[in-house]
Amino acid sequence: MTIRLVLAGCGNMGYAMLAGWLKSGKLHPSAVFVVEPNADLRNRAAALGCGAAADASDIPADAVPDLVVIAVKPQVIRDVTASYKRFGDGRTTFVSIAAGTPVATFEAILGNRAPIVRCMPNTPAAIGKGMMVVFSNRLVSDETKRFVADLLSASGQVATIEDEGLMDAVTAVSGSGPAYIFHFIEALTVAAEKAGLPTTTAKLLAMQTVYGAASLAAESGEEPGVLRQQVTSPNGTTAAALGVLMGEDRLTNLLTEAIEAARLRSIELGK
């Protein structure tokens, strides 16, 4: 079978995405070639039935993949991308999941004929519950956009933006967002302990409550505000707690400040 996709880098995120593509049947293992210098990670990918090598020069000479997915750390992105320059003639689309690396960086390395898709995933993609946001340069065809979106959907939800400048906001909301939720679980656990609950019970209540509420919000079809009102009886316990969280828009203002701090930092890192 012809190599359809080259995966450059097969660490935790790259491997999770690869496993999702194969498990969902979106790609056959023989259609994927993995380039990973770490022997253990390379062997892990090869065990799935994919071709694998330590260096891009080992990709079969006659291969012209539909996609090259760049899944390496931002600090090595330039050197890694340069090793795929032979695919920059327009027949292969490049997909980057490297944070903070703009499309212009890839265009400068690969030339002005390379179709490029920039993707911001988040860590829940490792269990198929991620949020992927994509931006494409003008050379990416509509057919390829659909193909890429279909592949990424194996790892969660996919959204498209037309203005790359919004990637900094995306990074602040969904890219960094899981950390905010993890901290909320930590904080809710501490509050539960201070209310007298044993640590094990406090952790379970905090985690399952967040998980269950998020699942209900995603699956019910109701707006979060409606769901909140359904839980909140007038002058009841929930109303008392929300008076603290929502009074003077405390939580909304705090999150707005946090998102802005992350967005500005993303802009700084991008420079």
Secondary structure by P-SEA (a helix, b strand, c coil): ccccbbbccccaaaaaaaaaaaaacccccccbbbbbccaaaaaaaaaaccccccccccccccccccbbbbbccccaaaaaaaaacccccccbbbbbccccccaaaaaaaccccbbbbbbbbcccccccbbbbbbbbcccccaaaaaaaaaaaccccbbbbbccccaaaaaaacccaaaaaaaaaaaaaaaaaaaacccaaaaaaaaaaaaaaaaaaaacccccaaaaaaaacccccaaaaaaaaaaccaaaaaaaaaaaaaaaaaaaaaac
